[in-house]
C-alpha cells in the first residue's frame, strides 16, 4: 500500500507527464504556422521577404536572376518567364514578367507558389508585388501576363556566404486552385 506522500508524488508526476504531453501536442499543431512565420520574417529556406519599396540607393554590383516556371499538368496551362535571366543591380527595383496560357477547353483557376534558390538568397530577395498565392482565372484559350516586382537587398554583399552567390533562381509553379475560394486582391504579396 502506498503512503499519502507516495500518492502525492505519483499524482504530481502524472500531472507533469500530462502537461508535457499537452505541450507537445500544442507545439505539433503550432509548428507549421510558427515555421512559416519564421521563414517569412527571416527569408530562411528560400522564402522571399516582402518589402514596400527598394532602397533609395543601389549598389554598383550586379547579380544574375534566373527565372523558372512550371505548371501542374492537371491545370492545362503553358507557363513561362518572358525572360529567363536578368542581370540586375543589387538594390535596384526590377520587374520580371511571366506568361500563362490556358490550353484547356474549360476555364481553370490556378494559384502559384514560389521558391528561391540557393536558400540563403531568400533572406536578401525582396518582393514588392507578386502574383503568387493569388487565384488567377484563365478562360479556355486565354493568355495573361503576371509581373513580379523585386530587388536584391544590398546587405547580401555584407554576408560572407551571400556575397559569393553568383545567381539567384526565382521559380514559380502554378497549381489548380479551389474555385470555391473567394478571389484575393491581385499583388497581395
DOBA-729582 format. One line per field, with one value per residue: x, y, z of N, C-alpha, C, O in turn. Coordinates in Angstrom, 2 decimals. Layout:
N
n_east: [X/...]
n_north: [Y/...]
n_up: [Z/...]
ca_east: [X/...]
ca_north: [Y/...]
ca_up: [Z/...]
c_east: [X/...]
c_north: [Y/...]
c_up: [Z/...]
o_east: [X/...]
o_north: [Y/...]
o_up: [Z/...]
END
This chain:
189
n_east: [0.83/0.40/1.90/0.51/2.28/3.64/1.49/0.84/3.21/3.14/0.81/1.65/3.75/2.17/0.57/2.56/3.53/1.19/0.95/3.32/2.75/0.43/1.60/3.40/1.63/0.31/2.50/3.03/0.79/1.15/3.55/3.74/2.49/4.19/6.73/6.33/5.92/8.42/10.08/9.06/9.75/12.52/13.54/14.43/15.16/14.75/12.61/11.20/11.48/9.15/8.68/8.09/9.24/12.13/15.58/16.78/19.23/21.12/23.49/26.72/27.24/26.44/24.06/22.95/19.64/17.78/14.97/12.35/9.68/6.82/4.05/1.35/0.31/-2.42/-3.68/-3.48/-2.18/0.13/3.08/5.48/8.54/8.98/11.53/14.50/16.78/17.97/20.23/20.87/21.20/22.30/20.08/18.48/15.24/13.30/11.38/9.97/8.38/5.91/4.32/1.19/-0.90/-4.04/-4.46/-6.50/-9.93/-11.79/-12.58/-10.08/-8.80/-5.96/-3.20/-0.16/2.88/6.08/9.69/12.94/16.27/19.80/18.90/19.92/19.82/17.23/16.89/17.65/16.33/13.79/10.36/8.21/5.78/3.66/2.34/1.93/0.29/-2.21/-5.42/-5.79/-7.62/-8.19/-9.78/-10.81/-8.29/-7.40/-4.84/-2.45/-0.43/1.84/3.26/6.17/7.52/10.63/13.64/17.12/18.46/20.94/22.40/23.21/25.76/27.24/27.14/28.94/28.52/26.52/27.61/29.03/27.30/26.55/24.28/20.75/17.89/14.55/11.74/8.59/5.57/2.52/-0.51/-3.63/-6.32/-8.73/-11.82/-13.90/-13.00/-12.82/-11.91/-8.72/-7.15/-5.24/-1.68/-1.13/1.02]
n_north: [-1.17/2.27/5.13/8.28/10.34/9.13/8.79/11.48/12.20/10.49/11.43/14.03/13.52/12.37/14.59/16.30/14.75/14.69/17.42/17.85/16.20/17.51/19.97/19.14/18.22/20.63/22.15/20.66/21.22/23.96/24.20/24.34/26.91/28.55/27.96/28.84/31.60/32.23/31.71/33.60/35.93/35.86/35.00/32.47/29.23/29.73/31.48/34.32/37.73/40.34/43.63/47.17/48.99/49.48/50.03/53.43/53.96/52.16/49.47/49.32/46.86/43.80/41.13/37.98/37.06/34.26/32.90/30.61/28.55/26.57/24.33/22.58/19.54/18.84/21.27/22.33/24.49/26.48/27.82/30.28/32.17/35.51/36.37/34.59/35.06/37.78/40.42/42.23/45.27/45.24/46.08/47.64/48.32/46.01/44.55/41.55/39.49/37.00/34.61/33.10/30.60/29.23/26.17/24.44/23.24/24.35/26.88/27.56/27.70/28.87/28.89/30.27/29.16/29.90/29.62/30.28/29.97/29.82/28.64/30.41/32.86/33.72/35.37/37.80/38.40/40.36/40.81/43.14/43.42/40.75/37.90/35.58/33.06/34.02/33.67/32.94/33.35/31.81/31.74/29.25/28.92/31.48/33.94/35.40/37.90/37.96/40.00/40.41/42.37/43.24/43.31/42.91/42.81/45.08/44.25/41.70/41.75/42.10/39.75/36.85/34.41/35.16/37.14/35.63/34.45/33.86/33.83/34.00/32.02/32.35/30.60/29.63/27.81/26.88/25.71/23.87/25.76/25.97/26.64/27.54/29.23/32.61/35.37/36.73/39.91/41.05/41.04/40.80/39.92]
n_up: [0.00/-0.70/0.73/1.90/1.07/-1.06/-2.83/-3.36/-4.64/-6.91/-8.12/-8.71/-10.54/-12.54/-13.31/-14.27/-16.43/-18.01/-18.55/-20.03/-22.22/-23.25/-23.91/-25.92/-27.89/-28.45/-29.46/-31.73/-33.33/-33.58/-34.90/-37.77/-38.55/-37.01/-38.07/-40.71/-40.24/-39.17/-41.41/-43.24/-41.92/-41.79/-44.21/-44.41/-45.76/-48.47/-48.67/-49.91/-48.90/-48.02/-49.19/-49.09/-50.78/-52.90/-51.86/-51.54/-52.72/-55.02/-55.29/-56.92/-57.81/-59.53/-60.04/-61.26/-62.03/-62.34/-63.96/-63.50/-64.53/-63.94/-64.39/-63.06/-64.51/-64.57/-64.57/-67.10/-68.27/-70.13/-69.03/-68.58/-68.14/-69.42/-69.82/-69.31/-67.83/-65.92/-65.58/-62.85/-60.95/-57.65/-55.17/-56.75/-58.05/-59.91/-62.61/-63.51/-65.92/-66.33/-68.44/-69.03/-70.45/-70.98/-72.14/-72.15/-72.61/-70.99/-68.51/-66.10/-62.78/-61.20/-58.87/-57.89/-56.44/-55.02/-55.07/-53.86/-54.83/-54.38/-51.05/-49.06/-50.29/-50.07/-47.87/-48.80/-51.11/-52.16/-52.52/-53.97/-55.30/-56.25/-57.98/-56.72/-54.74/-55.24/-56.54/-59.90/-62.81/-65.85/-68.90/-71.34/-73.71/-73.18/-72.49/-70.24/-68.63/-65.93/-63.66/-61.54/-59.06/-57.78/-55.72/-54.92/-51.79/-50.70/-48.47/-48.93/-49.83/-47.58/-46.24/-45.54/-46.91/-48.68/-50.40/-52.15/-53.87/-57.15/-58.69/-58.49/-58.32/-59.17/-58.84/-60.03/-59.60/-60.95/-59.62/-59.61/-58.30/-55.69/-56.84/-55.32/-53.39/-52.15/-54.27/-54.00/-53.61/-56.35/-56.52/-53.81/-52.35]
ca_east: [0.00/1.18/1.70/-0.03/3.36/3.87/0.34/1.03/4.34/2.66/-0.13/2.46/4.40/1.12/0.22/3.69/3.51/0.04/1.30/4.31/2.03/-0.41/2.52/3.92/0.54/0.15/3.63/2.88/-0.19/1.65/4.84/3.65/2.38/5.38/7.80/6.01/6.18/9.87/10.63/8.66/10.45/13.97/13.98/15.00/14.72/14.35/11.40/11.48/10.93/8.26/9.12/7.23/9.98/13.57/16.38/16.94/20.48/21.51/24.92/27.29/27.45/25.36/23.81/22.02/18.42/17.25/13.54/11.89/8.22/6.25/2.61/0.84/-0.29/-3.89/-4.17/-3.58/-1.64/1.53/3.52/6.91/9.00/9.26/12.98/14.98/17.83/18.16/21.39/20.32/22.00/21.87/19.39/17.64/13.93/13.17/10.12/10.03/7.03/5.66/3.15/0.44/-1.98/-4.89/-4.59/-7.63/-11.21/-12.66/-11.95/-9.36/-8.31/-4.68/-2.51/1.26/3.78/7.43/10.84/14.18/17.47/20.00/18.07/20.46/19.46/15.88/16.98/18.01/15.46/12.60/9.27/7.38/4.48/3.79/1.07/1.90/-0.75/-3.44/-6.18/-5.77/-8.63/-7.98/-10.78/-10.23/-7.55/-6.99/-3.47/-2.28/0.92/1.90/4.52/6.67/8.44/11.57/15.01/18.03/18.91/22.39/23.04/23.77/27.20/27.87/27.05/30.08/28.04/25.70/28.38/29.60/26.23/26.63/22.99/19.58/16.81/13.18/10.97/7.16/4.79/1.07/-1.29/-5.07/-6.82/-10.13/-12.65/-14.89/-12.39/-13.01/-10.79/-7.88/-6.71/-4.00/-0.46/-1.24/2.30]
ca_north: [0.00/3.49/6.14/9.53/11.09/8.48/9.10/12.87/12.19/9.86/12.36/15.13/13.00/12.22/15.93/16.79/14.00/15.16/18.76/17.70/15.66/18.58/20.92/18.56/18.24/22.03/22.55/19.99/21.99/25.32/24.20/24.79/28.37/29.19/27.81/29.74/32.96/32.36/31.78/34.88/37.02/35.79/34.57/31.13/28.16/30.22/32.28/35.72/38.71/41.33/44.99/48.19/49.63/49.20/51.08/54.67/53.90/50.81/49.18/49.26/45.44/43.14/39.70/37.39/36.45/33.29/32.67/29.27/28.48/25.24/24.27/21.22/19.05/18.83/22.63/22.53/25.79/26.69/28.90/30.51/33.55/36.22/36.39/33.52/35.60/39.23/40.91/43.38/45.93/44.91/47.19/48.33/47.71/45.39/43.86/40.38/39.13/35.61/34.45/31.85/30.39/28.07/25.35/23.54/23.57/24.98/27.85/26.97/28.62/28.43/29.70/29.99/29.20/30.21/29.21/30.99/29.18/28.98/29.05/31.56/34.09/34.12/36.45/39.04/38.60/41.04/41.03/44.30/42.96/39.40/37.22/34.30/32.77/34.71/32.89/33.50/32.67/31.90/31.04/28.36/29.63/32.82/34.13/36.55/38.17/38.13/40.63/40.39/43.48/42.73/43.80/42.14/43.68/45.29/43.56/40.43/41.98/42.07/38.38/36.07/33.45/35.86/37.86/34.65/33.91/34.50/33.81/33.63/31.49/32.54/29.57/29.62/26.68/27.07/24.53/24.16/26.38/25.68/27.71/28.00/30.22/33.99/35.95/37.67/41.05/40.80/41.63/40.85/39.61]
ca_up: [0.00/-0.82/1.76/1.34/0.41/-2.35/-3.68/-3.83/-5.59/-8.14/-8.73/-9.24/-11.75/-13.54/-13.80/-15.08/-17.69/-18.80/-19.02/-21.09/-23.37/-23.81/-24.52/-27.15/-28.88/-28.83/-30.31/-33.03/-34.10/-33.82/-35.58/-39.17/-38.64/-36.45/-39.06/-41.83/-39.78/-39.06/-42.77/-43.82/-41.24/-41.94/-45.54/-44.28/-46.63/-49.78/-48.63/-50.21/-47.98/-48.63/-48.94/-49.67/-51.87/-52.96/-51.22/-52.31/-53.47/-55.42/-55.32/-58.27/-58.07/-60.25/-59.79/-62.22/-61.51/-63.30/-63.75/-63.85/-64.41/-64.12/-64.21/-62.84/-65.75/-64.49/-64.79/-68.55/-68.64/-70.51/-68.14/-68.83/-67.96/-70.67/-69.89/-68.44/-66.95/-65.89/-64.83/-62.14/-59.92/-56.29/-54.54/-57.73/-58.28/-61.22/-62.90/-64.40/-66.34/-66.68/-69.30/-68.89/-71.42/-70.68/-73.34/-71.98/-73.23/-69.99/-67.61/-64.97/-61.75/-60.69/-57.86/-57.99/-55.29/-55.49/-54.28/-54.16/-54.57/-53.20/-49.91/-48.33/-51.01/-49.68/-46.89/-49.48/-52.26/-51.66/-53.47/-53.70/-55.78/-56.79/-58.29/-56.02/-53.75/-55.63/-57.52/-61.25/-63.63/-67.30/-69.70/-72.36/-74.75/-72.74/-72.03/-69.35/-68.15/-64.49/-63.28/-60.17/-58.82/-56.78/-55.65/-54.08/-50.72/-50.70/-47.35/-49.41/-50.02/-46.25/-45.77/-46.03/-47.90/-49.66/-51.42/-53.08/-54.71/-58.47/-59.36/-57.69/-59.15/-58.70/-59.51/-59.75/-60.09/-60.86/-59.28/-59.62/-57.07/-55.40/-57.42/-54.34/-52.51/-52.61/-55.01/-53.26/-54.41/-57.08/-55.97/-52.36/-51.71]
c_east: [0.88/0.86/1.10/1.05/3.65/2.73/0.45/2.13/3.89/1.69/0.63/3.16/3.37/0.71/1.33/3.71/2.36/0.32/2.31/3.63/1.18/0.47/3.07/2.86/0.32/1.26/3.55/1.90/0.35/2.91/4.77/3.47/3.60/6.55/7.58/6.31/7.68/10.49/10.29/9.44/11.95/14.44/14.59/14.38/14.15/13.06/11.76/10.84/10.02/8.76/8.15/7.91/11.44/14.32/16.54/18.19/20.83/23.03/25.42/27.59/26.22/25.25/22.82/20.83/17.90/15.80/13.15/10.38/7.76/4.75/2.21/0.08/-1.82/-4.49/-4.33/-3.07/-0.21/1.97/5.02/7.29/9.23/10.77/13.49/16.05/17.82/19.43/20.94/21.34/21.43/21.30/18.46/16.33/13.84/11.79/10.41/8.59/6.98/4.39/2.50/-0.65/-2.72/-5.10/-5.77/-8.89/-12.18/-11.86/-11.29/-8.89/-7.02/-4.14/-1.04/1.94/5.18/8.47/12.04/15.33/18.69/19.21/18.60/20.12/18.08/15.87/17.24/17.16/14.14/11.59/8.50/5.95/4.66/2.41/0.94/0.80/-2.08/-4.14/-6.18/-6.73/-8.29/-9.07/-10.08/-9.57/-7.04/-5.53/-3.43/-0.81/0.85/3.25/4.88/7.70/9.32/12.85/15.81/18.62/20.44/23.12/23.60/25.28/27.96/27.92/28.19/29.67/27.29/26.50/29.03/28.57/26.29/25.26/21.91/18.52/15.48/12.32/9.51/6.55/3.31/0.42/-2.77/-5.48/-8.28/-10.97/-13.66/-14.32/-12.65/-11.74/-10.03/-7.50/-5.38/-2.87/-0.51/0.10/3.38]
c_north: [1.24/4.45/7.40/10.35/10.49/8.76/10.52/12.93/11.58/10.79/13.53/14.70/12.84/13.56/16.50/16.08/14.46/16.56/18.71/17.18/16.74/19.63/20.42/18.55/19.67/22.51/21.88/20.75/23.37/25.34/24.71/26.30/29.09/29.10/28.75/31.19/33.22/32.52/33.12/36.03/37.03/35.45/33.18/30.17/28.67/31.01/33.74/36.62/39.67/42.71/45.96/48.87/49.24/50.30/52.29/54.64/52.45/50.68/49.25/47.82/44.84/41.69/39.23/36.80/35.55/33.02/31.31/29.24/27.06/25.32/22.81/20.77/19.09/20.23/22.92/23.87/25.66/27.92/29.06/31.95/34.21/36.33/35.33/34.00/37.12/39.52/42.21/43.97/45.54/46.18/47.94/47.57/47.22/44.76/42.72/39.99/37.66/35.57/33.09/31.80/29.12/27.31/24.39/24.06/24.25/26.00/27.11/28.06/28.05/29.38/29.28/30.05/29.43/29.60/30.01/30.02/29.96/29.51/30.26/32.88/34.58/35.27/37.80/39.34/39.15/41.25/42.26/43.99/41.62/38.81/35.93/34.26/33.47/33.86/33.63/32.67/32.90/31.09/30.17/29.20/31.00/32.82/35.37/36.69/38.45/38.74/40.37/41.52/43.08/43.56/42.87/43.11/43.84/44.62/42.20/40.55/41.98/40.67/37.56/35.06/34.16/36.53/36.93/34.07/34.61/34.65/33.36/33.13/31.71/31.58/29.63/28.34/27.00/25.72/24.88/24.74/26.03/26.85/28.25/29.05/31.62/34.51/36.91/38.81/40.73/41.57/41.75/40.61/40.51]
c_up: [0.00/0.32/1.12/0.61/-0.96/-3.32/-4.24/-4.89/-6.93/-8.88/-9.37/-10.53/-12.87/-14.14/-14.68/-16.43/-18.59/-19.35/-20.16/-22.36/-24.04/-24.51/-25.85/-28.25/-29.37/-29.75/-31.68/-33.90/-34.46/-34.68/-37.02/-39.25/-38.07/-37.42/-40.24/-41.44/-39.67/-40.44/-43.42/-43.21/-41.54/-43.34/-45.52/-45.27/-47.96/-49.82/-48.87/-49.17/-48.75/-48.25/-49.60/-50.86/-51.79/-52.23/-52.14/-53.19/-53.75/-55.38/-56.76/-58.68/-58.74/-59.81/-60.85/-61.49/-62.63/-62.94/-64.28/-63.64/-64.74/-63.88/-64.02/-64.08/-65.72/-64.67/-66.28/-69.03/-69.15/-69.72/-68.30/-68.51/-69.32/-70.89/-68.92/-67.46/-67.06/-65.09/-64.18/-61.17/-58.56/-55.65/-55.47/-57.93/-59.72/-61.36/-63.87/-64.71/-66.75/-67.53/-69.05/-69.95/-71.01/-71.99/-73.26/-72.65/-72.27/-69.19/-66.47/-64.04/-61.19/-59.64/-57.90/-56.63/-55.85/-54.57/-54.76/-53.90/-55.05/-52.00/-49.15/-49.00/-50.63/-48.69/-47.54/-50.71/-51.75/-52.77/-53.02/-54.11/-56.44/-57.03/-57.51/-54.96/-54.05/-56.69/-58.85/-62.10/-65.10/-67.98/-70.73/-73.44/-74.35/-72.27/-71.14/-69.00/-66.66/-64.12/-61.81/-60.06/-57.64/-56.75/-54.76/-53.07/-50.76/-49.54/-47.76/-49.56/-48.70/-45.67/-46.38/-47.09/-49.03/-50.76/-52.43/-54.03/-56.07/-59.14/-58.38/-58.66/-58.45/-59.51/-59.06/-60.31/-59.87/-60.58/-59.42/-58.27/-56.91/-55.87/-56.42/-53.41/-53.04/-53.28/-54.10/-54.19/-55.08/-56.43/-54.45/-51.68/-52.19]
o_east: [1.95/-0.27/1.18/0.74/3.89/2.97/0.20/2.00/4.24/1.73/0.28/3.15/3.67/0.51/1.06/3.89/2.54/-0.04/2.18/3.90/1.22/0.11/3.20/3.16/0.15/0.99/3.95/2.14/0.04/3.31/5.66/4.24/4.00/7.30/8.52/6.89/8.16/11.35/11.14/9.76/12.57/15.63/15.20/13.19/13.20/12.48/12.53/9.78/10.12/9.20/7.48/7.25/11.92/13.78/16.45/18.21/20.84/23.75/24.63/28.13/25.10/26.19/21.96/20.98/17.61/15.45/13.56/9.86/8.24/4.26/2.68/-0.70/-2.45/-5.70/-5.22/-3.47/0.56/1.29/5.76/6.45/9.61/11.23/12.96/16.22/17.69/19.66/20.66/22.22/20.21/21.96/17.71/16.32/14.25/11.12/11.02/7.69/7.88/3.50/3.18/-1.24/-2.11/-5.84/-6.01/-8.91/-13.26/-10.63/-11.85/-8.62/-6.97/-4.57/-0.72/1.61/5.43/8.19/12.13/15.36/18.60/18.89/17.81/20.12/17.77/14.93/17.07/17.26/13.44/11.91/8.18/5.01/5.67/1.44/-0.08/0.44/-2.97/-3.50/-6.52/-6.65/-8.12/-9.26/-8.89/-10.20/-6.30/-5.05/-4.26/-0.05/-0.08/4.28/4.01/8.63/8.81/13.10/15.26/19.22/21.15/24.33/24.39/26.00/29.18/28.65/28.39/30.39/27.41/26.10/29.52/28.92/26.09/25.09/22.12/18.28/15.29/12.19/9.22/6.96/2.90/0.74/-3.14/-5.04/-8.98/-10.84/-14.23/-15.07/-12.71/-10.63/-10.62/-7.53/-4.48/-3.08/0.01/0.30/4.53]
o_north: [1.27/4.55/7.55/10.99/11.22/8.95/10.75/13.61/12.12/10.91/13.96/15.44/13.14/13.66/17.12/16.72/14.60/16.85/19.45/17.67/16.88/20.13/21.19/18.85/19.90/23.22/22.47/20.92/23.90/26.41/25.45/26.95/30.13/30.07/29.39/31.93/34.29/33.38/33.72/37.00/38.09/35.59/32.76/30.29/28.10/31.19/34.32/36.31/39.79/42.93/45.60/49.28/48.74/51.38/52.17/55.22/51.61/51.68/49.25/47.57/45.32/41.10/39.99/36.13/36.01/32.92/30.90/29.84/26.44/26.25/21.93/21.53/19.33/20.35/23.68/24.34/24.83/28.95/28.09/32.85/33.53/36.38/35.20/33.43/37.67/38.92/43.19/43.28/45.53/47.21/48.81/46.34/47.92/44.47/42.92/40.13/37.16/36.41/32.08/32.82/28.08/27.77/23.61/25.16/24.67/25.98/26.16/29.19/26.89/30.53/28.10/30.88/29.18/29.13/30.37/29.33/30.68/30.70/31.06/33.92/35.75/36.06/38.83/40.42/38.48/41.80/42.42/44.26/41.36/39.17/35.24/35.28/33.50/33.39/34.81/31.44/34.04/29.91/30.33/30.09/31.62/31.83/36.27/35.73/39.10/38.07/40.15/41.60/42.63/44.39/42.13/44.13/42.84/44.43/41.61/39.56/41.87/40.41/37.58/34.86/33.78/36.51/37.38/33.29/35.82/35.48/32.47/33.74/31.31/31.73/29.66/27.85/27.33/24.72/26.06/24.27/25.81/27.95/29.32/29.71/31.81/34.15/37.81/38.66/40.19/42.64/42.71/41.05/40.38]
o_up: [0.60/0.79/-0.10/-0.40/-1.92/-4.51/-5.42/-5.90/-7.98/-10.11/-10.47/-11.52/-14.03/-15.35/-15.71/-17.47/-19.80/-20.49/-21.14/-23.45/-25.26/-25.57/-26.80/-29.40/-30.57/-30.72/-32.68/-35.10/-35.52/-35.15/-37.44/-39.96/-38.59/-37.58/-40.71/-42.23/-40.04/-40.63/-44.09/-43.89/-41.55/-43.63/-46.50/-45.60/-48.49/-50.89/-48.11/-48.62/-49.97/-47.12/-50.57/-51.81/-50.78/-52.01/-53.36/-54.27/-52.85/-55.44/-57.70/-59.75/-58.54/-59.30/-61.29/-60.47/-63.73/-61.77/-65.37/-62.70/-65.68/-63.24/-64.74/-64.64/-66.75/-64.90/-66.67/-70.10/-68.67/-69.75/-68.17/-68.60/-70.28/-72.03/-67.81/-66.38/-68.16/-64.05/-64.87/-60.66/-58.37/-55.61/-55.02/-57.99/-60.65/-60.37/-64.92/-63.88/-67.42/-67.36/-68.88/-70.30/-70.75/-72.86/-74.18/-73.19/-72.67/-69.18/-65.92/-64.45/-60.77/-59.55/-57.92/-55.78/-57.03/-53.47/-55.93/-52.88/-56.04/-51.94/-48.65/-48.35/-50.85/-48.68/-46.90/-51.29/-50.99/-53.83/-51.84/-53.36/-57.10/-56.37/-57.62/-54.37/-53.20/-57.63/-58.91/-62.11/-65.53/-67.68/-70.97/-74.02/-75.11/-71.71/-71.27/-69.06/-66.18/-64.24/-60.97/-60.86/-56.61/-57.62/-53.95/-53.44/-50.85/-49.60/-47.02/-49.44/-48.69/-44.71/-47.59/-48.06/-50.19/-51.92/-53.47/-54.92/-56.14/-60.03/-57.56/-59.70/-57.31/-60.73/-57.86/-61.37/-58.76/-61.22/-59.35/-57.22/-57.89/-55.34/-56.64/-52.69/-54.25/-52.89/-53.51/-55.42/-54.43/-55.86/-53.89/-50.55/-51.75]
END
